[in-house]
């Protein structure tokens, strides 16, 4: 099946991860635009050339997966920086209608994010003024929304008054004008679903919060979806960078006319009801949403399931992954990791397909889980291990890999396991902050800017990754040799790294 894929941006998590998963299925030919078409970070893609590419690629496609944020704005970050007019929105709406007219039976799966509002001040991925006023923009909207919905305490009222007095109105106007355009674009996409132009629409929410801009926009989209009765065709949930993988899984399931069943097991009693960092709802609710968005369903028992989803969650308090050397006591007292790992081992030994979503920490994997699975000699017998960025980033890609992985692709499946151990645990949890802390003031390097030093830093990172992997992974992948680990810095910063990974199967000794 030929599946045309326009990602949300050009980073490895949106291209390399998805391509790697697609290769574990012999049935999928994933067709992506050249990266030169996709822009870079805040530099928008050439959307006119991209539109021409899409029209040409659609001629031989069995399904289209389109990021509206890439197609209309030129990427994820440009969607937060543009100054587009309503005429632009109308033009793209008509273009998508024309695409449907040309290909009346072609499935079109689209994603369109609800624009995020980070809680912190940083202009790395936002407008320049967010460097100094980002937290105030977030808090103003958060408190205003909370005031209208349930009221504020006196301390909160005073905080809102103070922020309102200090925050420049020019920045509020610019920010809200852009949000208004993006919200209207969400509405246009809902209307296209109602018309049959789009087969399915995913609306992920990046860095969600209970109150504020994102919650306000979510409410508007939810009301429109309800008015149009589109609950089955338009799904809303926390996430962003996993959405390409989720739509690939759904397209694959639809084309195969299948609805895989997934049975979850949890590492902690409270886990299902906890709300993860950077998200607005409990783990269990996000799990339901992502399973359905991927075209799957929940199984009532392990015996009825096509996959076992081993869901690693916090005990009660969630922390960033790089703090696990000083982890909260509830990671021990409110979890039984030995029992969890033994459950996983038992399912693997029974021949069940097991996928692991490692969401106990934000922004990286859990060393305790990895060492237990390695000691049990099942780490390399999983279909998927992932534990990157947010809970829903991890969850969506985990489900996708479980769906696409097929018998006969063991080397590629194991290579993906190694890739995500290197990236999700060894880099994100350990090496990333360790290297950043070593930057000297004299160098001028920061977490968000590697200046001209990226090549040197990547060489250092390559060696650290290999050393850490060999030191911790002692009982798994014994027949796999890491031929090359070569990293790069897609956005010239420390937050993410791309990995070019080459492995080979070790030849068995005749003796």
VOPAGU-2260 file (C-alpha; in pm, 1 decimal, decimal comma):
REM VOPAGU-2260
SITE   aa  ch    i         X         Y         Z
SITE  UNK   A    0       0,0       0,0       0,0
SITE  UNK   A    1     132,6     343,0     -99,3
SITE  UNK   A    2      77,4     592,8     181,3
SITE  UNK   A    3     169,4     956,6     117,1
SITE  UNK   A    4     280,8    1133,8     433,4
SITE  UNK   A    5     325,9    1507,4     498,0
SITE  UNK   A    6     466,2    1544,1     852,6
SITE  UNK   A    7     408,9    1824,7    1099,6
SITE  UNK   A    8     775,0    1929,1    1073,5
SITE  UNK   A    9    1115,3    1798,9     965,9
SITE  UNK   A   10    1247,5    1669,3    1300,5
SITE  UNK   A   11    1339,6    1300,5    1343,9
SITE  UNK   A   12    1041,8    1233,7    1573,3
SITE  UNK   A   13     806,3    1325,5    1289,4
SITE  UNK   A   14     994,3    1166,7     999,4
SITE  UNK   A   15    1260,1     916,7    1109,9
SITE  UNK   A   16    1047,2     754,3    1380,3
SITE  UNK   A   17     756,5     710,4    1138,3
SITE  UNK   A   18     974,5     583,1     853,8
SITE  UNK   A   19    1143,7     335,8    1087,1
SITE  UNK   A   20     809,6     197,2    1201,8
SITE  UNK   A   21     677,1     180,1     846,2
SITE  UNK   A   22     977,3     -29,2     740,9
SITE  UNK   A   23     880,3    -299,9     990,0
SITE  UNK   A   24     582,4    -374,4     765,1
SITE  UNK   A   25     653,8    -519,2     421,7
SITE  UNK   A   26     309,8    -400,0     310,1
SITE  UNK   A   27     375,0     -24,8     345,4
SITE  UNK   A   28     552,3     206,9     104,9
SITE  UNK   A   29     569,7     538,7     289,3
SITE  UNK   A   30     610,8     829,6      48,2
SITE  UNK   A   31     747,6    1148,6     206,2
SITE  UNK   A   32     846,3    1483,1      54,2
SITE  UNK   A   33    1212,5    1572,0      29,6
SITE  UNK   A   34    1324,8    1740,8     350,4
SITE  UNK   A   35    1431,2    2044,6     149,6
SITE  UNK   A   36    1059,1    2113,4      95,1
SITE  UNK   A   37     980,6    2108,5     466,0
SITE  UNK   A   38    1157,8    2417,7     595,6
SITE  UNK   A   39    1366,4    2423,2     911,2
SITE  UNK   A   40    1250,4    2512,3    1260,2
SITE  UNK   A   41    1102,6    2867,0    1238,0
SITE  UNK   A   42    1169,8    2889,4     863,9
SITE  UNK   A   43     845,4    2792,6     692,1
SITE  UNK   A   44     825,9    2525,5     425,4
SITE  UNK   A   45     764,4    2617,8      63,5
SITE  UNK   A   46     393,7    2541,4      83,0
SITE  UNK   A   47     327,0    2605,1    -286,8
SITE  UNK   A   48     586,3    2348,8    -394,4
SITE  UNK   A   49     458,3    2114,8    -126,1
SITE  UNK   A   50     104,5    2144,8    -263,0
SITE  UNK   A   51     229,7    2059,1    -612,2
SITE  UNK   A   52     414,9    1759,0    -469,3
SITE  UNK   A   53     100,2    1641,1    -289,9
SITE  UNK   A   54    -116,5    1663,3    -601,6
SITE  UNK   A   55     138,9    1463,7    -801,3
SITE  UNK   A   56     193,1    1202,6    -528,8
SITE  UNK   A   57    -180,6    1150,1    -482,5
SITE  UNK   A   58    -201,5     995,0    -830,6
SITE  UNK   A   59     -57,3     662,7    -710,0
SITE  UNK   A   60    -158,1     677,2    -342,6
SITE  UNK   A   61    -377,3     437,6    -147,8
SITE  UNK   A   62    -409,5     692,1     134,2
SITE  UNK   A   63    -295,3    1043,8     223,2
SITE  UNK   A   64    -176,2    1156,3     565,7
SITE  UNK   A   65    -159,1    1535,9     578,9
SITE  UNK   A   66     -48,1    1773,1     851,1
SITE  UNK   A   67    -255,1    2087,2     800,4
SITE  UNK   A   68       1,6    2272,2    1011,6
SITE  UNK   A   69     270,6    2188,5     755,0
SITE  UNK   A   70      55,2    2234,7     445,8
SITE  UNK   A   71     -97,5    2570,8     543,9
SITE  UNK   A   72     155,1    2733,6     778,9
SITE  UNK   A   73     474,5    2562,4     665,1
SITE  UNK   A   74     534,5    2363,9     983,4
SITE  UNK   A   75     467,2    2341,0    1354,0
SITE  UNK   A   76     667,0    2645,6    1462,5
SITE  UNK   A   77     553,2    2863,1    1169,9
SITE  UNK   A   78     195,7    2788,3    1284,2
SITE  UNK   A   79     282,9    2991,1    1597,3
SITE  UNK   A   80     453,5    3277,2    1411,7
SITE  UNK   A   81     256,5    3352,4    1093,9
SITE  UNK   A   82      55,6    3659,7     993,1
SITE  UNK   A   83    -186,5    3490,6     753,6
SITE  UNK   A   84    -520,8    3636,0     648,5
SITE  UNK   A   85    -863,9    3478,7     618,6
SITE  UNK   A   86    -815,5    3474,3     240,0
SITE  UNK   A   87    -535,0    3223,4     293,2
SITE  UNK   A   88    -760,2    2999,4     500,2
SITE  UNK   A   89   -1028,8    3009,3     229,9
SITE  UNK   A   90    -776,7    2928,4     -42,6
SITE  UNK   A   91    -650,4    2617,6     136,7
SITE  UNK   A   92   -1001,6    2502,6     214,9
SITE  UNK   A   93   -1088,3    2521,0    -155,1
SITE  UNK   A   94    -767,4    2342,6    -251,1
SITE  UNK   A   95    -855,6    2049,8     -27,1
SITE  UNK   A   96   -1203,7    2040,3    -179,6
SITE  UNK   A   97   -1042,8    2024,8    -524,5
SITE  UNK   A   98    -822,6    1736,2    -410,4
SITE  UNK   A   99   -1131,8    1543,4    -304,9
SITE  UNK   A  100   -1298,2    1620,6    -638,6
SITE  UNK   A  101    -996,2    1477,7    -821,8
SITE  UNK   A  102    -982,4    1165,2    -602,4
SITE  UNK   A  103   -1333,5    1093,8    -473,5
SITE  UNK   A  104   -1245,4     756,1    -315,5
SITE  UNK   A  105    -898,6     830,2    -177,5
SITE  UNK   A  106    -883,7     818,4     206,1
SITE  UNK   A  107    -746,6    1145,2     345,3
SITE  UNK   A  108    -632,2    1147,7     708,2
SITE  UNK   A  109    -548,7    1492,2     843,9
SITE  UNK   A  110    -417,2    1645,9    1163,1
SITE  UNK   A  111    -457,9    2004,4    1279,3
SITE  UNK   A  112    -321,4    2104,6    1617,9
SITE  UNK   A  113    -476,8    2328,6    1876,6
SITE  UNK   A  114    -202,1    2585,8    1925,0
SITE  UNK   A  115     -12,1    2543,8    2249,0
SITE  UNK   A  116      55,7    2803,3    2518,8
SITE  UNK   A  117     369,4    2708,8    2715,3
SITE  UNK   A  118     370,9    2785,2    3087,2
SITE  UNK   A  119     724,8    2920,5    3072,0
SITE  UNK   A  120     902,3    3212,7    2905,6
SITE  UNK   A  121    1112,3    3104,8    2606,8
SITE  UNK   A  122    1123,3    3221,6    2246,2
SITE  UNK   A  123    1296,6    2909,7    2115,1
SITE  UNK   A  124     970,8    2782,6    1962,3
SITE  UNK   A  125     747,2    3088,2    2008,3
SITE  UNK   A  126     737,7    3457,6    1904,0
SITE  UNK   A  127    1032,3    3668,2    2022,4
SITE  UNK   A  128     831,1    3839,4    2295,8
SITE  UNK   A  129     760,6    3501,1    2455,9
SITE  UNK   A  130    1119,7    3510,7    2584,7
SITE  UNK   A  131    1020,7    3772,5    2842,0
SITE  UNK   A  132     641,3    3758,1    2855,4
SITE  UNK   A  133     551,9    3394,7    2788,0
SITE  UNK   A  134     463,2    3296,4    3140,8
SITE  UNK   A  135     255,0    3612,3    3181,6
SITE  UNK   A  136      63,2    3539,6    2859,2
SITE  UNK   A  137      -9,0    3189,0    2983,9
SITE  UNK   A  138    -110,3    3299,8    3334,1
SITE  UNK   A  139    -332,1    3582,9    3212,0
SITE  UNK   A  140    -535,7    3343,6    2996,7
SITE  UNK   A  141    -529,3    3069,7    3262,5
SITE  UNK   A  142    -661,4    3298,4    3535,4
SITE  UNK   A  143    -913,2    3473,6    3309,2
SITE  UNK   A  144   -1057,1    3139,9    3198,1
SITE  UNK   A  145   -1064,8    3006,0    3552,9
SITE  UNK   A  146   -1236,6    3325,0    3670,4
SITE  UNK   A  147   -1514,1    3285,7    3413,7
SITE  UNK   A  148   -1564,5    2915,5    3488,9
SITE  UNK   A  149   -1540,1    2889,2    3866,0
SITE  UNK   A  150   -1403,7    3210,2    4015,8
SITE  UNK   A  151   -1070,9    3311,3    4166,7
SITE  UNK   A  152    -931,4    3337,4    4515,7
SITE  UNK   A  153    -828,7    3685,9    4629,9
SITE  UNK   A  154    -461,2    3604,9    4576,3
SITE  UNK   A  155    -535,0    3492,1    4220,8
SITE  UNK   A  156    -737,0    3807,3    4149,8
SITE  UNK   A  157    -444,8    4021,3    4262,3
SITE  UNK   A  158    -208,8    3818,7    4043,7
SITE  UNK   A  159    -434,6    3864,4    3740,4
SITE  UNK   A  160    -461,5    4240,5    3800,7
SITE  UNK   A  161     -83,7    4269,4    3826,7
SITE  UNK   A  162     -21,9    4074,8    3504,8
SITE  UNK   A  163    -289,1    4269,5    3316,7
SITE  UNK   A  164    -128,5    4597,7    3419,5
SITE  UNK   A  165     221,0    4493,1    3312,1
SITE  UNK   A  166     165,9    4283,0    2998,9
SITE  UNK   A  167     200,3    4491,0    2677,9
SITE  UNK   A  168    -128,9    4499,4    2485,6
SITE  UNK   A  169      62,1    4479,3    2156,3
SITE  UNK   A  170     179,0    4128,8    2245,1
SITE  UNK   A  171    -165,9    4020,4    2358,8
SITE  UNK   A  172    -316,5    4143,3    2030,7
SITE  UNK   A  173     -54,7    3969,9    1816,2
SITE  UNK   A  174     -83,7    3643,3    2005,9
SITE  UNK   A  175    -462,6    3634,4    2013,9
SITE  UNK   A  176    -499,1    3732,1    1648,2
SITE  UNK   A  177    -286,2    3432,8    1548,5
SITE  UNK   A  178    -475,2    3202,4    1781,6
SITE  UNK   A  179    -803,2    3324,0    1632,7
SITE  UNK   A  180    -684,3    3240,3    1280,4
SITE  UNK   A  181    -568,4    2895,1    1387,6
SITE  UNK   A  182    -895,2    2828,9    1566,3
SITE  UNK   A  183   -1086,2    2927,4    1251,9
SITE  UNK   A  184    -867,7    2685,7    1056,3
SITE  UNK   A  185    -971,1    2410,4    1298,1
SITE  UNK   A  186   -1333,5    2501,4    1227,7
SITE  UNK   A  187   -1279,9    2489,6     850,2
SITE  UNK   A  188   -1127,9    2140,8     883,6
SITE  UNK   A  189   -1429,0    2020,6    1082,5
SITE  UNK   A  190   -1652,9    2145,0     803,6
SITE  UNK   A  191   -1442,3    1955,5     548,9
SITE  UNK   A  192   -1491,6    1636,8     749,4
SITE  UNK   A  193   -1866,6    1698,1     749,2
SITE  UNK   A  194   -1855,2    1741,7     369,7
SITE  UNK   A  195   -1658,0    1419,9     321,1
SITE  UNK   A  196   -1346,8    1600,6     197,1
SITE  UNK   A  197   -1144,8    1462,5     489,5
SITE  UNK   A  198   -1192,9    1100,6     592,2
SITE  UNK   A  199   -1065,4    1148,6     945,9
SITE  UNK   A  200    -930,1    1441,5    1147,5
SITE  UNK   A  201    -705,8    1424,6    1453,6
SITE  UNK   A  202    -684,8    1739,9    1664,8
SITE  UNK   A  203    -403,1    1693,8    1916,3
SITE  UNK   A  204    -338,1    1944,6    2193,7
SITE  UNK   A  205      27,0    2027,5    2254,1
SITE  UNK   A  206     127,5    2110,5    2615,3
SITE  UNK   A  207    -229,2    2110,4    2744,9
SITE  UNK   A  208    -356,9    2275,8    3062,5
SITE  UNK   A  209    -690,9    2267,5    3242,5
SITE  UNK   A  210    -752,9    2641,2    3191,0
SITE  UNK   A  211    -638,0    2903,0    2944,0
SITE  UNK   A  212    -604,7    2949,9    2569,8
SITE  UNK   A  213    -577,8    2580,6    2481,7
SITE  UNK   A  214    -876,8    2488,6    2696,2
SITE  UNK   A  215   -1082,1    2774,6    2545,1
SITE  UNK   A  216    -998,0    2665,6    2189,8
SITE  UNK   A  217   -1064,0    2303,3    2278,7
SITE  UNK   A  218   -1411,9    2396,0    2403,6
SITE  UNK   A  219   -1490,4    2580,2    2078,6
SITE  UNK   A  220   -1376,3    2287,9    1864,5
SITE  UNK   A  221   -1563,6    2042,1    2084,7
SITE  UNK   A  222   -1888,2    2239,1    2051,1
SITE  UNK   A  223   -1849,9    2258,0    1672,0
SITE  UNK   A  224   -1777,4    1885,1    1652,2
SITE  UNK   A  225   -2086,4    1811,5    1857,2
SITE  UNK   A  226   -2302,2    2041,0    1644,0
SITE  UNK   A  227   -2183,6    1862,6    1329,0
SITE  UNK   A  228   -2211,0    1517,8    1497,9
SITE  UNK   A  229   -1856,8    1421,5    1404,2
SITE  UNK   A  230   -1745,7    1235,6    1716,3
SITE  UNK   A  231   -1638,8     924,8    1523,3
SITE  UNK   A  232   -1451,8    1111,8    1251,9
SITE  UNK   A  233   -1287,0    1388,9    1456,7
SITE  UNK   A  234   -1083,8    1290,8    1761,1
SITE  UNK   A  235    -934,5    1534,3    2014,2
SITE  UNK   A  236    -671,4    1441,2    2271,5
SITE  UNK   A  237    -333,7    1552,1    2414,3
SITE  UNK   A  238     -34,8    1507,5    2185,9
SITE  UNK   A  239     140,9    1648,5    1881,2
SITE  UNK   A  240     460,1    1486,1    1756,8
SITE  UNK   A  241     311,0    1134,4    1759,0
SITE  UNK   A  242      18,0    1225,9    1533,7
SITE  UNK   A  243     182,8    1111,5    1209,9
SITE  UNK   A  244     236,9     768,3    1363,5
SITE  UNK   A  245    -121,0     756,1    1491,1
SITE  UNK   A  246    -265,7     838,9    1149,5
SITE  UNK   A  247     -34,4     587,2     981,3
SITE  UNK   A  248    -165,0     319,2    1217,1
SITE  UNK   A  249    -524,4     418,3    1144,7
SITE  UNK   A  250    -473,0     424,7     767,5
SITE  UNK   A  251    -307,2      82,6     782,1
SITE  UNK   A  252    -589,8     -64,5     990,2
SITE  UNK   A  253    -855,0      85,7     762,0
SITE  UNK   A  254    -687,5     -41,4     445,4
SITE  UNK   A  255    -659,9    -389,2     599,2
SITE  UNK   A  256   -1015,2    -365,5     738,0
SITE  UNK   A  257    -899,1    -464,7    1085,2
SITE  UNK   A  258    -954,2    -338,6    1439,0
SITE  UNK   A  259    -677,3    -472,1    1664,9
SITE  UNK   A  260    -757,3    -518,6    2032,6
SITE  UNK   A  261    -519,7    -390,5    2300,3
SITE  UNK   A  262    -510,1    -500,3    2663,8
SITE  UNK   A  263    -330,8    -267,9    2908,8
SITE  UNK   A  264    -138,4    -361,0    3220,0
SITE  UNK   A  265     -17,8     -90,6    3460,1
SITE  UNK   A  266     292,6     -53,2    3674,4
SITE  UNK   A  267     108,5     130,8    3952,7
SITE  UNK   A  268    -232,6     121,2    4116,9
SITE  UNK   A  269    -288,6     495,8    4092,5
SITE  UNK   A  270    -134,3     525,7    3745,2
SITE  UNK   A  271    -453,7     516,8    3537,0
SITE  UNK   A  272    -601,5     810,8    3730,0
SITE  UNK   A  273    -292,8    1032,6    3748,5
SITE  UNK   A  274    -259,2    1334,9    3518,9
SITE  UNK   A  275      82,9    1335,6    3348,7
SITE  UNK   A  276     298,0    1644,5    3318,8
SITE  UNK   A  277     222,8    1864,6    3012,9
SITE  UNK   A  278    -125,3    1710,4    2971,1
SITE  UNK   A  279    -476,3    1784,4    3093,5
SITE  UNK   A  280    -634,7    1446,3    3165,7
SITE  UNK   A  281    -561,5    1110,6    3334,0
SITE  UNK   A  282    -339,0     848,0    3172,6
SITE  UNK   A  283    -635,1     613,2    3123,5
SITE  UNK   A  284    -839,1     871,5    2933,7
SITE  UNK   A  285    -551,7     954,0    2698,5
SITE  UNK   A  286    -498,1     582,7    2645,2
SITE  UNK   A  287    -860,2     534,5    2536,3
SITE  UNK   A  288    -832,2     830,5    2299,6
SITE  UNK   A  289    -509,8     713,8    2137,0
SITE  UNK   A  290    -626,7     354,8    2098,8
SITE  UNK   A  291    -940,4     473,3    1920,0
SITE  UNK   A  292    -756,9     730,7    1707,0
SITE  UNK   A  293    -524,0     456,3    1583,2
SITE  UNK   A  294    -820,1     246,1    1473,1
SITE  UNK   A  295    -797,2      -2,9    1759,2
SITE  UNK   A  296   -1014,4    -102,2    2054,2
SITE  UNK   A  297    -969,7    -208,5    2415,5
SITE  UNK   A  298    -970,9    -580,3    2490,7
SITE  UNK   A  299   -1155,7    -718,6    2792,6
SITE  UNK   A  300    -879,6    -966,1    2870,3
SITE  UNK   A  301    -528,2   -1059,8    2767,1
SITE  UNK   A  302    -662,6   -1371,7    2595,1
SITE  UNK   A  303    -880,4   -1158,5    2366,0
SITE  UNK   A  304    -603,0    -910,7    2283,7
SITE  UNK   A  305    -385,2    -877,4    1976,8
SITE  UNK   A  306    -133,3    -678,4    2184,9
SITE  UNK   A  307     -45,9    -627,6    2547,9
SITE  UNK   A  308      22,9    -261,1    2626,7
SITE  UNK   A  309     257,3    -251,6    2926,1
SITE  UNK   A  310     203,1     100,8    3057,1
SITE  UNK   A  311     470,9     229,9    3293,1
SITE  UNK   A  312     335,1     521,7    3495,4
SITE  UNK   A  313     444,3     712,0    3808,6
SITE  UNK   A  314     350,1     588,2    4154,4
SITE  UNK   A  315     187,4     914,0    4257,5
SITE  UNK   A  316     424,4    1204,3    4181,7
SITE  UNK   A  317     565,2    1251,1    3829,9
SITE  UNK   A  318     911,1    1396,8    3772,3
SITE  UNK   A  319    1138,6    1482,1    3481,1
SITE  UNK   A  320    1347,2    1185,3    3368,6
SITE  UNK   A  321    1680,7    1348,5    3448,4
SITE  UNK   A  322    1584,0    1367,0    3816,1
SITE  UNK   A  323    1549,0     992,6    3869,5
SITE  UNK   A  324    1868,9     975,2    4073,0
SITE  UNK   A  325    1669,5    1175,5    4329,8
SITE  UNK   A  326    1332,6    1023,1    4249,5
SITE  UNK   A  327    1026,2    1075,5    4463,8
SITE  UNK   A  328     969,6     795,8    4714,8
SITE  UNK   A  329     634,8     708,2    4552,7
SITE  UNK   A  330     821,0     573,8    4249,1
SITE  UNK   A  331     909,0     290,7    4489,7
SITE  UNK   A  332     630,1     282,7    4748,5
SITE  UNK   A  333     339,2     324,1    4504,6
SITE  UNK   A  334     472,3      89,0    4234,4
SITE  UNK   A  335     582,9    -274,2    4228,3
SITE  UNK   A  336     822,1    -278,5    3935,6
SITE  UNK   A  337     934,2    -635,6    3993,6
SITE  UNK   A  338     578,3    -763,2    3958,0
SITE  UNK   A  339     525,1    -540,9    3652,3
SITE  UNK   A  340     839,2    -674,1    3482,2
SITE  UNK   A  341     740,6   -1031,8    3568,8
SITE  UNK   A  342     397,6    -976,5    3413,4
SITE  UNK   A  343     566,9    -853,8    3096,0
SITE  UNK   A  344     803,7   -1151,8    3100,1
SITE  UNK   A  345     516,9   -1396,3    3144,5
SITE  UNK   A  346     325,6   -1251,8    2849,1
SITE  UNK   A  347     637,9   -1258,9    2630,8
SITE  UNK   A  348     707,7   -1621,3    2728,7
SITE  UNK   A  349     348,2   -1708,7    2636,1
SITE  UNK   A  350     409,4   -1569,6    2288,0
SITE  UNK   A  351     202,2   -1255,0    2335,1
SITE  UNK   A  352     292,8    -939,6    2144,6
SITE  UNK   A  353     401,6    -687,4    2407,8
SITE  UNK   A  354     453,0    -314,4    2354,0
SITE  UNK   A  355     590,7     -91,0    2630,4
SITE  UNK   A  356     491,0     272,4    2682,2
SITE  UNK   A  357     743,5     404,2    2933,5
SITE  UNK   A  358     569,4     715,9    3068,9
SITE  UNK   A  359     672,3     704,7    3434,1
SITE  UNK   A  360     883,5    1016,6    3386,5
SITE  UNK   A  361     840,7    1313,2    3154,7
SITE  UNK   A  362    1094,7    1354,3    2875,7
SITE  UNK   A  363    1271,2    1021,4    2897,6
SITE  UNK   A  364    1271,8     657,0    3000,7
SITE  UNK   A  365    1283,8     474,5    3333,8
SITE  UNK   A  366    1616,9     308,2    3419,5
SITE  UNK   A  367    1456,1      71,0    3671,3
SITE  UNK   A  368    1218,3     -72,9    3412,6
SITE  UNK   A  369    1490,3    -111,5    3149,9
SITE  UNK   A  370    1729,9    -293,1    3383,0
SITE  UNK   A  371    1457,4    -528,5    3507,9
SITE  UNK   A  372    1354,2    -620,5    3152,6
SITE  UNK   A  373    1717,5    -662,6    3052,2
SITE  UNK   A  374    1784,4    -889,4    3351,2
SITE  UNK   A  375    1477,4   -1093,7    3255,3
SITE  UNK   A  376    1614,9   -1125,7    2899,1
SITE  UNK   A  377    1294,1    -995,3    2741,8
SITE  UNK   A  378    1399,8    -641,2    2647,9
SITE  UNK   A  379    1491,1    -757,0    2296,7
SITE  UNK   A  380    1175,6    -968,9    2265,3
SITE  UNK   A  381     934,0    -676,1    2288,3
SITE  UNK   A  382     762,6    -545,1    1976,2
SITE  UNK   A  383     818,5    -188,7    2092,8
SITE  UNK   A  384     983,4      15,7    2365,4
SITE  UNK   A  385     935,8     392,2    2371,0
SITE  UNK   A  386     967,6     657,0    2642,4
SITE  UNK   A  387    1022,5     998,2    2486,3
SITE  UNK   A  388     898,4    1352,7    2548,8
SITE  UNK   A  389     540,1    1355,4    2676,6
SITE  UNK   A  390     319,8    1065,2    2775,4
SITE  UNK   A  391     106,2    1091,4    2462,3
SITE  UNK   A  392     408,9    1121,4    2231,9
SITE  UNK   A  393     525,0     790,4    2378,3
SITE  UNK   A  394     180,7     630,1    2373,3
SITE  UNK   A  395      91,2     710,7    2012,8
SITE  UNK   A  396     419,0     583,6    1867,5
SITE  UNK   A  397     408,8     273,0    2087,7
SITE  UNK   A  398      66,6     174,7    1955,4
SITE  UNK   A  399     171,5     239,6    1594,9
SITE  UNK   A  400     478,2      17,3    1621,8
SITE  UNK   A  401     270,3    -263,9    1768,3
SITE  UNK   A  402      28,9    -248,7    1476,4
SITE  UNK   A  403     288,1    -231,8    1198,5
SITE  UNK   A  404     548,6    -478,9    1325,6
SITE  UNK   A  405     514,7    -812,1    1151,0
SITE  UNK   A  406     678,6   -1153,2    1155,7
SITE  UNK   A  407     992,9   -1173,2     945,8
SITE  UNK   A  408    1107,4    -821,0    1032,2
SITE  UNK   A  409    1285,0    -911,1    1356,2
SITE  UNK   A  410    1609,0    -727,5    1274,3
SITE  UNK   A  411    1428,1    -400,4    1200,4
SITE  UNK   A  412    1208,5    -439,3    1508,8
SITE  UNK   A  413    1513,6    -497,7    1729,5
SITE  UNK   A  414    1695,0    -206,7    1568,0
SITE  UNK   A  415    1401,0      18,8    1655,2
SITE  UNK   A  416    1414,8    -107,6    2013,8
SITE  UNK   A  417    1784,1     -15,8    2028,5
SITE  UNK   A  418    1717,7     322,4    1864,9
SITE  UNK   A  419    1464,3     418,6    2129,9
SITE  UNK   A  420    1673,8     289,8    2417,4
SITE  UNK   A  421    1956,4     510,4    2290,1
SITE  UNK   A  422    1737,2     814,9    2231,7
SITE  UNK   A  423    1462,1     787,9    2492,0
SITE  UNK   A  424    1659,3     663,9    2789,3
SITE  UNK   A  425    2030,8     708,9    2739,7
SITE  UNK   A  426    2010,3    1048,8    2571,1
SITE  UNK   A  427    1693,7    1209,5    2703,1
SITE  UNK   A  428    1716,5    1083,0    3061,4
SITE  UNK   A  429    2093,4    1080,6    3120,0
SITE  UNK   A  430    2324,0    1239,1    2866,2
SITE  UNK   A  431    2124,7    1545,5    2759,7
SITE  UNK   A  432    2130,6    1735,3    3089,3
SITE  UNK   A  433    2470,7    1597,2    3183,2
SITE  UNK   A  434    2628,5    1747,9    2871,1
SITE  UNK   A  435    2434,6    2073,1    2904,1
SITE  UNK   A  436    2554,1    2117,2    3262,9
SITE  UNK   A  437    2913,2    2092,6    3140,2
SITE  UNK   A  438    2882,2    2392,3    2905,5
SITE  UNK   A  439    3106,6    2672,4    3025,9
SITE  UNK   A  440    2993,2    3033,7    3042,2
SITE  UNK   A  441    3285,7    3126,1    2819,7
SITE  UNK   A  442    3165,1    2899,2    2538,3
SITE  UNK   A  443    2831,6    3080,2    2508,7
SITE  UNK   A  444    2659,4    2746,3    2445,0
SITE  UNK   A  445    2312,9    2688,9    2588,4
SITE  UNK   A  446    2050,4    2416,9    2589,2
SITE  UNK   A  447    1875,3    2598,8    2303,3
SITE  UNK   A  448    2178,2    2711,8    2100,3
SITE  UNK   A  449    2487,4    2506,7    2014,6
SITE  UNK   A  450    2626,7    2785,8    1794,1
SITE  UNK   A  451    2907,9    2643,4    1576,8
SITE  UNK   A  452    2986,6    2357,3    1814,5
SITE  UNK   A  453    2720,5    2104,4    1710,4
SITE  UNK   A  454    2962,7    1872,0    1530,1
SITE  UNK   A  455    3196,3    1847,1    1829,3
SITE  UNK   A  456    2905,8    1793,1    2067,4
SITE  UNK   A  457    2760,0    1521,8    1846,2
SITE  UNK   A  458    3091,8    1333,0    1836,7
SITE  UNK   A  459    3102,7    1340,6    2216,6
SITE  UNK   A  460    2738,9    1229,3    2232,6
SITE  UNK   A  461    2804,6     937,6    1996,0
SITE  UNK   A  462    3068,5     795,0    2229,2
SITE  UNK   A  463    2861,1     847,9    2541,2
SITE  UNK   A  464    2563,5     667,0    2387,8
SITE  UNK   A  465    2771,1     363,8    2292,1
SITE  UNK   A  466    2944,1     349,4    2631,2
SITE  UNK   A  467    2619,5     379,4    2829,5
SITE  UNK   A  468    2439,6     120,2    2618,7
SITE  UNK   A  469    2721,3    -132,1    2658,2
SITE  UNK   A  470    2744,1     -63,4    3032,4
SITE  UNK   A  471    2371,8    -103,5    3112,2
SITE  UNK   A  472    2233,5    -348,6    2855,1
SITE  UNK   A  473    2404,3    -670,7    2963,6
SITE  UNK   A  474    2166,9    -954,6    2875,1
SITE  UNK   A  475    1979,1    -839,4    2563,5
SITE  UNK   A  476    2059,4    -797,7    2193,1
SITE  UNK   A  477    2347,0   -1044,5    2225,9
SITE  UNK   A  478    2322,0   -1129,1    1856,1
SITE  UNK   A  479    2315,4    -761,8    1749,7
SITE  UNK   A  480    2623,3    -551,9    1684,0
SITE  UNK   A  481    2609,0    -172,3    1695,5
SITE  UNK   A  482    2806,5     -90,2    1382,3
SITE  UNK   A  483    2753,6     286,5    1391,9
SITE  UNK   A  484    2588,2     541,8    1619,4
SITE  UNK   A  485    2601,3     884,0    1459,2
SITE  UNK   A  486    2396,9    1169,2    1602,8
SITE  UNK   A  487    2303,8    1510,8    1467,6
SITE  UNK   A  488    2131,7    1821,7    1603,1
SITE  UNK   A  489    1828,4    1897,5    1381,1
SITE  UNK   A  490    1754,0    2236,1    1538,5
SITE  UNK   A  491    2107,2    2303,6    1667,6
SITE  UNK   A  492    2005,3    2254,5    2028,6
SITE  UNK   A  493    2019,5    1986,7    2298,0
SITE  UNK   A  494    1647,0    1911,5    2329,8
SITE  UNK   A  495    1638,3    1646,0    2058,4
SITE  UNK   A  496    1898,0    1448,5    1869,2
SITE  UNK   A  497    1872,9    1259,4    1545,1
SITE  UNK   A  498    2041,5     920,0    1532,9
SITE  UNK   A  499    2179,9     741,2    1229,9
SITE  UNK   A  500    2198,6     384,7    1355,9
SITE  UNK   A  501    2352,7      87,9    1177,2
SITE  UNK   A  502    2341,2    -262,5    1320,9
SITE  UNK   A  503    2412,4    -612,6    1200,0
SITE  UNK   A  504    2340,9    -965,6    1314,0
SITE  UNK   A  505    2646,2   -1128,1    1469,7
SITE  UNK   A  506    2747,8   -1450,2    1304,8
SITE  UNK   A  507    2733,4   -1747,1    1538,4
SITE  UNK   A  508    3066,1   -1899,6    1628,0
SITE  UNK   A  509    3110,5   -2250,9    1483,8
SITE  UNK   A  510    3263,2   -2362,2    1814,0
